[in-house]
Amino acid sequence: MEFPDGATPLDPDEMEGLRFKHITTRAELDHLEQANVQSGIEWMRRSNRTDLLTEKYVCDLHKQLFGEVWQWAGKFRKTEKNIGIDPLHIAVELHKLLHDMQYWHKQNSYSAYEACIRFHHRLVSIHPFANGNGRHARIMTDAILLKIYQLPLLDWAGGHNLQSMNVRRVEYINALRAADKGSYQLLFNFAGIN
């Protein structure tokens, strides 16, 4: 199965976790995942949970977004990937990120949107799951904006499908790579905040 640039390839054991064994193409997988993601977004929007900045919520959200497609949804990856930290450090780094986000919010360290963009970038950099990290990080960021800051959501896709190779996806990946080097301006521009 082919993966677009910047996507996390799955190893054979992770592919075994696919709940629908008849899926053979990326298009079929994308269709299944998109339906699951949509129901996960609805779950996030209607949920009254207040524990957003916890490991449990991070994992529960991933499971809601991908659990109908992947058996390992909501569980931290156990393998090295082309992006992300060593799997042994995921729980510790995620804990630090969630603590930092709580601090940024309480202390008004950054504007709400800047804090959320920084959170998003670090969550993608940690890459806690075998797949779906970009979508999960964008929706997790949306949950924080909506439920903690009570602010409008970002227009991540800008009218494009970020799962397919297109100009918007290339801009997104380039912005993330710039943020990896400490420069957040491209990511702020991408998200429409300046």
Biotite code that builds the C-alpha atoms (Angstrom):
import biotite.structure as struc

atoms = struc.array([
    struc.Atom([0.000, 0.000, 0.000], chain_id="A", res_id=1, res_name="MET", atom_name="CA", element="C"),
    struc.Atom([1.425, 3.392, -0.987], chain_id="A", res_id=2, res_name="GLU", atom_name="CA", element="C"),
    struc.Atom([1.550, 6.223, 1.556], chain_id="A", res_id=3, res_name="PHE", atom_name="CA", element="C"),
    struc.Atom([1.717, 9.945, 0.649], chain_id="A", res_id=4, res_name="PRO", atom_name="CA", element="C"),
    struc.Atom([4.838, 11.959, 1.460], chain_id="A", res_id=5, res_name="ASP", atom_name="CA", element="C"),
    struc.Atom([5.054, 12.639, 5.166], chain_id="A", res_id=6, res_name="GLY", atom_name="CA", element="C"),
    struc.Atom([2.719, 9.766, 6.074], chain_id="A", res_id=7, res_name="ALA", atom_name="CA", element="C"),
    struc.Atom([3.831, 7.100, 8.511], chain_id="A", res_id=8, res_name="THR", atom_name="CA", element="C"),
    struc.Atom([4.292, 3.728, 6.796], chain_id="A", res_id=9, res_name="PRO", atom_name="CA", element="C"),
    struc.Atom([2.911, 0.780, 8.712], chain_id="A", res_id=10, res_name="LEU", atom_name="CA", element="C"),
    struc.Atom([4.935, -2.337, 9.377], chain_id="A", res_id=11, res_name="ASP", atom_name="CA", element="C"),
    struc.Atom([3.425, -5.794, 8.654], chain_id="A", res_id=12, res_name="PRO", atom_name="CA", element="C"),
    struc.Atom([2.387, -6.344, 12.289], chain_id="A", res_id=13, res_name="ASP", atom_name="CA", element="C"),
    struc.Atom([0.537, -3.025, 12.328], chain_id="A", res_id=14, res_name="GLU", atom_name="CA", element="C"),
    struc.Atom([-1.138, -3.871, 9.001], chain_id="A", res_id=15, res_name="MET", atom_name="CA", element="C"),
    struc.Atom([-2.370, -7.065, 10.675], chain_id="A", res_id=16, res_name="GLU", atom_name="CA", element="C"),
    struc.Atom([-4.376, -4.801, 12.973], chain_id="A", res_id=17, res_name="GLY", atom_name="CA", element="C"),
    struc.Atom([-6.628, -3.758, 10.078], chain_id="A", res_id=18, res_name="LEU", atom_name="CA", element="C"),
    struc.Atom([-10.151, -4.828, 10.982], chain_id="A", res_id=19, res_name="ARG", atom_name="CA", element="C"),
    struc.Atom([-11.211, -5.150, 7.314], chain_id="A", res_id=20, res_name="PHE", atom_name="CA", element="C"),
    struc.Atom([-8.988, -7.730, 5.623], chain_id="A", res_id=21, res_name="LYS", atom_name="CA", element="C"),
    struc.Atom([-10.573, -7.118, 2.197], chain_id="A", res_id=22, res_name="HIS", atom_name="CA", element="C"),
    struc.Atom([-9.004, -3.631, 1.971], chain_id="A", res_id=23, res_name="ILE", atom_name="CA", element="C"),
    struc.Atom([-6.164, -3.650, -0.571], chain_id="A", res_id=24, res_name="THR", atom_name="CA", element="C"),
    struc.Atom([-5.787, -0.049, -1.769], chain_id="A", res_id=25, res_name="THR", atom_name="CA", element="C"),
    struc.Atom([-4.926, 3.239, -0.101], chain_id="A", res_id=26, res_name="ARG", atom_name="CA", element="C"),
    struc.Atom([-8.161, 4.747, -1.483], chain_id="A", res_id=27, res_name="ALA", atom_name="CA", element="C"),
    struc.Atom([-10.260, 2.062, 0.228], chain_id="A", res_id=28, res_name="GLU", atom_name="CA", element="C"),
    struc.Atom([-8.376, 2.568, 3.486], chain_id="A", res_id=29, res_name="LEU", atom_name="CA", element="C"),
    struc.Atom([-8.731, 6.358, 3.267], chain_id="A", res_id=30, res_name="ASP", atom_name="CA", element="C"),
    struc.Atom([-12.490, 5.998, 2.765], chain_id="A", res_id=31, res_name="HIS", atom_name="CA", element="C"),
    struc.Atom([-12.870, 3.756, 5.832], chain_id="A", res_id=32, res_name="LEU", atom_name="CA", element="C"),
    struc.Atom([-10.655, 5.950, 7.978], chain_id="A", res_id=33, res_name="GLU", atom_name="CA", element="C"),
    struc.Atom([-12.456, 9.136, 6.924], chain_id="A", res_id=34, res_name="GLN", atom_name="CA", element="C"),
    struc.Atom([-15.820, 7.700, 7.982], chain_id="A", res_id=35, res_name="ALA", atom_name="CA", element="C"),
    struc.Atom([-14.337, 6.681, 11.341], chain_id="A", res_id=36, res_name="ASN", atom_name="CA", element="C"),
    struc.Atom([-12.622, 10.071, 11.775], chain_id="A", res_id=37, res_name="VAL", atom_name="CA", element="C"),
    struc.Atom([-15.922, 11.833, 11.133], chain_id="A", res_id=38, res_name="GLN", atom_name="CA", element="C"),
    struc.Atom([-17.648, 9.835, 13.878], chain_id="A", res_id=39, res_name="SER", atom_name="CA", element="C"),
    struc.Atom([-14.688, 10.532, 16.177], chain_id="A", res_id=40, res_name="GLY", atom_name="CA", element="C"),
    struc.Atom([-15.023, 14.271, 15.565], chain_id="A", res_id=41, res_name="ILE", atom_name="CA", element="C"),
    struc.Atom([-18.717, 14.070, 16.439], chain_id="A", res_id=42, res_name="GLU", atom_name="CA", element="C"),
    struc.Atom([-17.788, 12.194, 19.646], chain_id="A", res_id=43, res_name="TRP", atom_name="CA", element="C"),
    struc.Atom([-15.272, 14.921, 20.521], chain_id="A", res_id=44, res_name="MET", atom_name="CA", element="C"),
    struc.Atom([-17.789, 17.713, 19.898], chain_id="A", res_id=45, res_name="ARG", atom_name="CA", element="C"),
    struc.Atom([-20.614, 16.229, 21.971], chain_id="A", res_id=46, res_name="ARG", atom_name="CA", element="C"),
    struc.Atom([-18.454, 14.860, 24.799], chain_id="A", res_id=47, res_name="SER", atom_name="CA", element="C"),
    struc.Atom([-18.683, 16.667, 28.134], chain_id="A", res_id=48, res_name="ASN", atom_name="CA", element="C"),
    struc.Atom([-15.311, 15.356, 29.297], chain_id="A", res_id=49, res_name="ARG", atom_name="CA", element="C"),
    struc.Atom([-13.102, 17.848, 31.071], chain_id="A", res_id=50, res_name="THR", atom_name="CA", element="C"),
    struc.Atom([-9.936, 15.721, 31.100], chain_id="A", res_id=51, res_name="ASP", atom_name="CA", element="C"),
    struc.Atom([-8.659, 16.854, 27.684], chain_id="A", res_id=52, res_name="LEU", atom_name="CA", element="C"),
    struc.Atom([-5.095, 17.409, 28.821], chain_id="A", res_id=53, res_name="LEU", atom_name="CA", element="C"),
    struc.Atom([-4.538, 13.847, 30.019], chain_id="A", res_id=54, res_name="THR", atom_name="CA", element="C"),
    struc.Atom([-2.960, 10.775, 28.453], chain_id="A", res_id=55, res_name="GLU", atom_name="CA", element="C"),
    struc.Atom([-6.294, 8.975, 28.789], chain_id="A", res_id=56, res_name="LYS", atom_name="CA", element="C"),
    struc.Atom([-8.128, 11.550, 26.698], chain_id="A", res_id=57, res_name="TYR", atom_name="CA", element="C"),
    struc.Atom([-5.364, 11.621, 24.059], chain_id="A", res_id=58, res_name="VAL", atom_name="CA", element="C"),
    struc.Atom([-5.618, 7.834, 23.708], chain_id="A", res_id=59, res_name="CYS", atom_name="CA", element="C"),
    struc.Atom([-9.428, 7.766, 23.890], chain_id="A", res_id=60, res_name="ASP", atom_name="CA", element="C"),
    struc.Atom([-9.662, 10.366, 21.131], chain_id="A", res_id=61, res_name="LEU", atom_name="CA", element="C"),
    struc.Atom([-7.337, 8.345, 18.874], chain_id="A", res_id=62, res_name="HIS", atom_name="CA", element="C"),
    struc.Atom([-9.448, 5.246, 19.530], chain_id="A", res_id=63, res_name="LYS", atom_name="CA", element="C"),
    struc.Atom([-12.635, 7.137, 18.668], chain_id="A", res_id=64, res_name="GLN", atom_name="CA", element="C"),
    struc.Atom([-11.039, 8.407, 15.443], chain_id="A", res_id=65, res_name="LEU", atom_name="CA", element="C"),
    struc.Atom([-9.525, 5.112, 14.254], chain_id="A", res_id=66, res_name="PHE", atom_name="CA", element="C"),
    struc.Atom([-10.858, 2.250, 16.422], chain_id="A", res_id=67, res_name="GLY", atom_name="CA", element="C"),
    struc.Atom([-13.396, 1.024, 13.880], chain_id="A", res_id=68, res_name="GLU", atom_name="CA", element="C"),
    struc.Atom([-10.548, 0.511, 11.370], chain_id="A", res_id=69, res_name="VAL", atom_name="CA", element="C"),
    struc.Atom([-7.469, -0.438, 13.449], chain_id="A", res_id=70, res_name="TRP", atom_name="CA", element="C"),
    struc.Atom([-7.273, -2.825, 16.417], chain_id="A", res_id=71, res_name="GLN", atom_name="CA", element="C"),
    struc.Atom([-4.305, -0.881, 17.842], chain_id="A", res_id=72, res_name="TRP", atom_name="CA", element="C"),
    struc.Atom([-6.096, 2.491, 17.814], chain_id="A", res_id=73, res_name="ALA", atom_name="CA", element="C"),
    struc.Atom([-5.606, 4.386, 21.057], chain_id="A", res_id=74, res_name="GLY", atom_name="CA", element="C"),
    struc.Atom([-2.469, 2.427, 21.987], chain_id="A", res_id=75, res_name="LYS", atom_name="CA", element="C"),
    struc.Atom([1.024, 3.881, 21.791], chain_id="A", res_id=76, res_name="PHE", atom_name="CA", element="C"),
    struc.Atom([3.177, 2.556, 18.978], chain_id="A", res_id=77, res_name="ARG", atom_name="CA", element="C"),
    struc.Atom([5.873, 0.050, 19.816], chain_id="A", res_id=78, res_name="LYS", atom_name="CA", element="C"),
    struc.Atom([7.983, 0.451, 16.672], chain_id="A", res_id=79, res_name="THR", atom_name="CA", element="C"),
    struc.Atom([10.365, 3.090, 15.321], chain_id="A", res_id=80, res_name="GLU", atom_name="CA", element="C"),
    struc.Atom([8.970, 5.247, 12.498], chain_id="A", res_id=81, res_name="LYS", atom_name="CA", element="C"),
    struc.Atom([10.298, 7.686, 9.915], chain_id="A", res_id=82, res_name="ASN", atom_name="CA", element="C"),
    struc.Atom([9.191, 10.435, 12.303], chain_id="A", res_id=83, res_name="ILE", atom_name="CA", element="C"),
    struc.Atom([8.706, 10.661, 16.029], chain_id="A", res_id=84, res_name="GLY", atom_name="CA", element="C"),
    struc.Atom([10.598, 9.836, 19.157], chain_id="A", res_id=85, res_name="ILE", atom_name="CA", element="C"),
    struc.Atom([11.746, 6.465, 20.443], chain_id="A", res_id=86, res_name="ASP", atom_name="CA", element="C"),
    struc.Atom([8.594, 4.545, 21.436], chain_id="A", res_id=87, res_name="PRO", atom_name="CA", element="C"),
    struc.Atom([10.001, 4.011, 24.931], chain_id="A", res_id=88, res_name="LEU", atom_name="CA", element="C"),
    struc.Atom([9.800, 7.773, 25.579], chain_id="A", res_id=89, res_name="HIS", atom_name="CA", element="C"),
    struc.Atom([6.272, 8.437, 24.277], chain_id="A", res_id=90, res_name="ILE", atom_name="CA", element="C"),
    struc.Atom([4.458, 8.389, 27.637], chain_id="A", res_id=91, res_name="ALA", atom_name="CA", element="C"),
    struc.Atom([7.032, 10.657, 29.320], chain_id="A", res_id=92, res_name="VAL", atom_name="CA", element="C"),
    struc.Atom([7.164, 13.189, 26.471], chain_id="A", res_id=93, res_name="GLU", atom_name="CA", element="C"),
    struc.Atom([3.380, 13.236, 26.139], chain_id="A", res_id=94, res_name="LEU", atom_name="CA", element="C"),
    struc.Atom([3.077, 13.864, 29.879], chain_id="A", res_id=95, res_name="HIS", atom_name="CA", element="C"),
    struc.Atom([5.510, 16.800, 29.557], chain_id="A", res_id=96, res_name="LYS", atom_name="CA", element="C"),
    struc.Atom([3.575, 18.226, 26.614], chain_id="A", res_id=97, res_name="LEU", atom_name="CA", element="C"),
    struc.Atom([0.231, 17.981, 28.404], chain_id="A", res_id=98, res_name="LEU", atom_name="CA", element="C"),
    struc.Atom([1.739, 19.603, 31.499], chain_id="A", res_id=99, res_name="HIS", atom_name="CA", element="C"),
    struc.Atom([3.233, 22.391, 29.348], chain_id="A", res_id=100, res_name="ASP", atom_name="CA", element="C"),
    struc.Atom([-0.132, 23.006, 27.674], chain_id="A", res_id=101, res_name="MET", atom_name="CA", element="C"),
    struc.Atom([-1.820, 23.273, 31.084], chain_id="A", res_id=102, res_name="GLN", atom_name="CA", element="C"),
    struc.Atom([0.841, 25.755, 32.176], chain_id="A", res_id=103, res_name="TYR", atom_name="CA", element="C"),
    struc.Atom([0.610, 27.810, 28.950], chain_id="A", res_id=104, res_name="TRP", atom_name="CA", element="C"),
    struc.Atom([-3.152, 28.050, 29.405], chain_id="A", res_id=105, res_name="HIS", atom_name="CA", element="C"),
    struc.Atom([-3.089, 28.973, 33.096], chain_id="A", res_id=106, res_name="LYS", atom_name="CA", element="C"),
    struc.Atom([-0.239, 31.469, 32.746], chain_id="A", res_id=107, res_name="GLN", atom_name="CA", element="C"),
    struc.Atom([-1.316, 32.926, 29.369], chain_id="A", res_id=108, res_name="ASN", atom_name="CA", element="C"),
    struc.Atom([2.215, 32.199, 28.162], chain_id="A", res_id=109, res_name="SER", atom_name="CA", element="C"),
    struc.Atom([1.048, 32.460, 24.550], chain_id="A", res_id=110, res_name="TYR", atom_name="CA", element="C"),
    struc.Atom([-2.115, 33.504, 22.804], chain_id="A", res_id=111, res_name="SER", atom_name="CA", element="C"),
    struc.Atom([-4.610, 30.633, 22.627], chain_id="A", res_id=112, res_name="ALA", atom_name="CA", element="C"),
    struc.Atom([-3.900, 29.971, 18.956], chain_id="A", res_id=113, res_name="TYR", atom_name="CA", element="C"),
    struc.Atom([-0.122, 30.121, 19.362], chain_id="A", res_id=114, res_name="GLU", atom_name="CA", element="C"),
    struc.Atom([-0.264, 27.741, 22.329], chain_id="A", res_id=115, res_name="ALA", atom_name="CA", element="C"),
    struc.Atom([-2.423, 25.345, 20.324], chain_id="A", res_id=116, res_name="CYS", atom_name="CA", element="C"),
    struc.Atom([-0.115, 25.453, 17.287], chain_id="A", res_id=117, res_name="ILE", atom_name="CA", element="C"),
    struc.Atom([2.890, 24.747, 19.505], chain_id="A", res_id=118, res_name="ARG", atom_name="CA", element="C"),
    struc.Atom([0.944, 21.916, 21.153], chain_id="A", res_id=119, res_name="PHE", atom_name="CA", element="C"),
    struc.Atom([-0.003, 20.516, 17.749], chain_id="A", res_id=120, res_name="HIS", atom_name="CA", element="C"),
    struc.Atom([3.575, 20.537, 16.510], chain_id="A", res_id=121, res_name="HIS", atom_name="CA", element="C"),
    struc.Atom([4.929, 18.783, 19.587], chain_id="A", res_id=122, res_name="ARG", atom_name="CA", element="C"),
    struc.Atom([2.196, 16.154, 19.495], chain_id="A", res_id=123, res_name="LEU", atom_name="CA", element="C"),
    struc.Atom([3.006, 15.408, 15.842], chain_id="A", res_id=124, res_name="VAL", atom_name="CA", element="C"),
    struc.Atom([6.717, 15.308, 16.744], chain_id="A", res_id=125, res_name="SER", atom_name="CA", element="C"),
    struc.Atom([6.108, 12.770, 19.502], chain_id="A", res_id=126, res_name="ILE", atom_name="CA", element="C"),
    struc.Atom([4.067, 10.680, 17.036], chain_id="A", res_id=127, res_name="HIS", atom_name="CA", element="C"),
    struc.Atom([2.479, 8.518, 19.728], chain_id="A", res_id=128, res_name="PRO", atom_name="CA", element="C"),
    struc.Atom([0.530, 6.143, 17.486], chain_id="A", res_id=129, res_name="PHE", atom_name="CA", element="C"),
    struc.Atom([1.328, 3.796, 14.621], chain_id="A", res_id=130, res_name="ALA", atom_name="CA", element="C"),
    struc.Atom([-0.675, 5.973, 12.221], chain_id="A", res_id=131, res_name="ASN", atom_name="CA", element="C"),
    struc.Atom([-3.173, 8.826, 12.120], chain_id="A", res_id=132, res_name="GLY", atom_name="CA", element="C"),
    struc.Atom([-0.936, 11.165, 14.121], chain_id="A", res_id=133, res_name="ASN", atom_name="CA", element="C"),
    struc.Atom([-1.451, 14.263, 11.962], chain_id="A", res_id=134, res_name="GLY", atom_name="CA", element="C"),
    struc.Atom([-5.220, 13.919, 11.893], chain_id="A", res_id=135, res_name="ARG", atom_name="CA", element="C"),
    struc.Atom([-5.284, 13.090, 15.602], chain_id="A", res_id=136, res_name="HIS", atom_name="CA", element="C"),
    struc.Atom([-3.066, 16.078, 16.469], chain_id="A", res_id=137, res_name="ALA", atom_name="CA", element="C"),
    struc.Atom([-5.228, 18.462, 14.416], chain_id="A", res_id=138, res_name="ARG", atom_name="CA", element="C"),
    struc.Atom([-8.439, 17.177, 16.045], chain_id="A", res_id=139, res_name="ILE", atom_name="CA", element="C"),
    struc.Atom([-6.851, 17.181, 19.515], chain_id="A", res_id=140, res_name="MET", atom_name="CA", element="C"),
    struc.Atom([-5.859, 20.805, 18.892], chain_id="A", res_id=141, res_name="THR", atom_name="CA", element="C"),
    struc.Atom([-9.412, 21.553, 17.764], chain_id="A", res_id=142, res_name="ASP", atom_name="CA", element="C"),
    struc.Atom([-10.736, 19.992, 20.977], chain_id="A", res_id=143, res_name="ALA", atom_name="CA", element="C"),
    struc.Atom([-8.503, 22.281, 23.052], chain_id="A", res_id=144, res_name="ILE", atom_name="CA", element="C"),
    struc.Atom([-9.556, 25.362, 21.091], chain_id="A", res_id=145, res_name="LEU", atom_name="CA", element="C"),
    struc.Atom([-13.234, 24.447, 21.339], chain_id="A", res_id=146, res_name="LEU", atom_name="CA", element="C"),
    struc.Atom([-13.483, 23.134, 24.880], chain_id="A", res_id=147, res_name="LYS", atom_name="CA", element="C"),
    struc.Atom([-10.737, 24.917, 26.814], chain_id="A", res_id=148, res_name="ILE", atom_name="CA", element="C"),
    struc.Atom([-10.479, 28.242, 25.012], chain_id="A", res_id=149, res_name="TYR", atom_name="CA", element="C"),
    struc.Atom([-14.026, 28.369, 23.561], chain_id="A", res_id=150, res_name="GLN", atom_name="CA", element="C"),
    struc.Atom([-12.604, 29.653, 20.255], chain_id="A", res_id=151, res_name="LEU", atom_name="CA", element="C"),
    struc.Atom([-13.357, 28.910, 16.598], chain_id="A", res_id=152, res_name="PRO", atom_name="CA", element="C"),
    struc.Atom([-11.465, 26.009, 15.068], chain_id="A", res_id=153, res_name="LEU", atom_name="CA", element="C"),
    struc.Atom([-8.621, 26.377, 12.617], chain_id="A", res_id=154, res_name="LEU", atom_name="CA", element="C"),
    struc.Atom([-9.152, 25.656, 8.928], chain_id="A", res_id=155, res_name="ASP", atom_name="CA", element="C"),
    struc.Atom([-6.416, 23.056, 8.635], chain_id="A", res_id=156, res_name="TRP", atom_name="CA", element="C"),
    struc.Atom([-7.355, 21.754, 5.193], chain_id="A", res_id=157, res_name="ALA", atom_name="CA", element="C"),
    struc.Atom([-8.081, 25.064, 3.495], chain_id="A", res_id=158, res_name="GLY", atom_name="CA", element="C"),
    struc.Atom([-10.441, 23.337, 1.075], chain_id="A", res_id=159, res_name="GLY", atom_name="CA", element="C"),
    struc.Atom([-7.993, 20.494, 0.358], chain_id="A", res_id=160, res_name="HIS", atom_name="CA", element="C"),
    struc.Atom([-7.624, 16.889, 1.481], chain_id="A", res_id=161, res_name="ASN", atom_name="CA", element="C"),
    struc.Atom([-4.557, 16.751, 3.723], chain_id="A", res_id=162, res_name="LEU", atom_name="CA", element="C"),
    struc.Atom([-4.449, 12.972, 3.290], chain_id="A", res_id=163, res_name="GLN", atom_name="CA", element="C"),
    struc.Atom([-3.590, 13.308, -0.416], chain_id="A", res_id=164, res_name="SER", atom_name="CA", element="C"),
    struc.Atom([-0.524, 14.865, -1.956], chain_id="A", res_id=165, res_name="MET", atom_name="CA", element="C"),
    struc.Atom([-1.403, 18.414, -2.937], chain_id="A", res_id=166, res_name="ASN", atom_name="CA", element="C"),
    struc.Atom([-0.056, 21.923, -2.442], chain_id="A", res_id=167, res_name="VAL", atom_name="CA", element="C"),
    struc.Atom([-1.739, 22.274, 0.968], chain_id="A", res_id=168, res_name="ARG", atom_name="CA", element="C"),
    struc.Atom([-0.223, 19.019, 2.288], chain_id="A", res_id=169, res_name="ARG", atom_name="CA", element="C"),
    struc.Atom([3.234, 20.059, 1.057], chain_id="A", res_id=170, res_name="VAL", atom_name="CA", element="C"),
    struc.Atom([2.824, 23.420, 2.849], chain_id="A", res_id=171, res_name="GLU", atom_name="CA", element="C"),
    struc.Atom([1.739, 21.597, 6.016], chain_id="A", res_id=172, res_name="TYR", atom_name="CA", element="C"),
    struc.Atom([4.703, 19.201, 5.970], chain_id="A", res_id=173, res_name="ILE", atom_name="CA", element="C"),
    struc.Atom([7.148, 22.037, 5.230], chain_id="A", res_id=174, res_name="ASN", atom_name="CA", element="C"),
    struc.Atom([5.683, 24.084, 8.080], chain_id="A", res_id=175, res_name="ALA", atom_name="CA", element="C"),
    struc.Atom([6.052, 21.147, 10.476], chain_id="A", res_id=176, res_name="LEU", atom_name="CA", element="C"),
    struc.Atom([9.649, 20.606, 9.368], chain_id="A", res_id=177, res_name="ARG", atom_name="CA", element="C"),
    struc.Atom([10.443, 24.292, 9.906], chain_id="A", res_id=178, res_name="ALA", atom_name="CA", element="C"),
    struc.Atom([8.907, 24.056, 13.392], chain_id="A", res_id=179, res_name="ALA", atom_name="CA", element="C"),
    struc.Atom([11.126, 21.024, 14.038], chain_id="A", res_id=180, res_name="ASP", atom_name="CA", element="C"),
    struc.Atom([14.030, 23.463, 13.621], chain_id="A", res_id=181, res_name="LYS", atom_name="CA", element="C"),
    struc.Atom([12.463, 26.009, 15.982], chain_id="A", res_id=182, res_name="GLY", atom_name="CA", element="C"),
    struc.Atom([10.816, 28.295, 13.418], chain_id="A", res_id=183, res_name="SER", atom_name="CA", element="C"),
    struc.Atom([7.049, 28.356, 13.897], chain_id="A", res_id=184, res_name="TYR", atom_name="CA", element="C"),
    struc.Atom([6.189, 31.184, 11.489], chain_id="A", res_id=185, res_name="GLN", atom_name="CA", element="C"),
    struc.Atom([5.314, 28.883, 8.547], chain_id="A", res_id=186, res_name="LEU", atom_name="CA", element="C"),
    struc.Atom([3.041, 26.851, 10.807], chain_id="A", res_id=187, res_name="LEU", atom_name="CA", element="C"),
    struc.Atom([1.387, 30.015, 12.125], chain_id="A", res_id=188, res_name="PHE", atom_name="CA", element="C"),
    struc.Atom([0.898, 31.191, 8.532], chain_id="A", res_id=189, res_name="ASN", atom_name="CA", element="C"),
    struc.Atom([-0.444, 27.795, 7.494], chain_id="A", res_id=190, res_name="PHE", atom_name="CA", element="C"),
    struc.Atom([-2.986, 27.906, 10.335], chain_id="A", res_id=191, res_name="ALA", atom_name="CA", element="C"),
    struc.Atom([-3.952, 31.485, 9.476], chain_id="A", res_id=192, res_name="GLY", atom_name="CA", element="C"),
    struc.Atom([-2.638, 33.088, 12.666], chain_id="A", res_id=193, res_name="ILE", atom_name="CA", element="C"),
    struc.Atom([0.000, 35.807, 12.650], chain_id="A", res_id=194, res_name="ASN", atom_name="CA", element="C"),
])
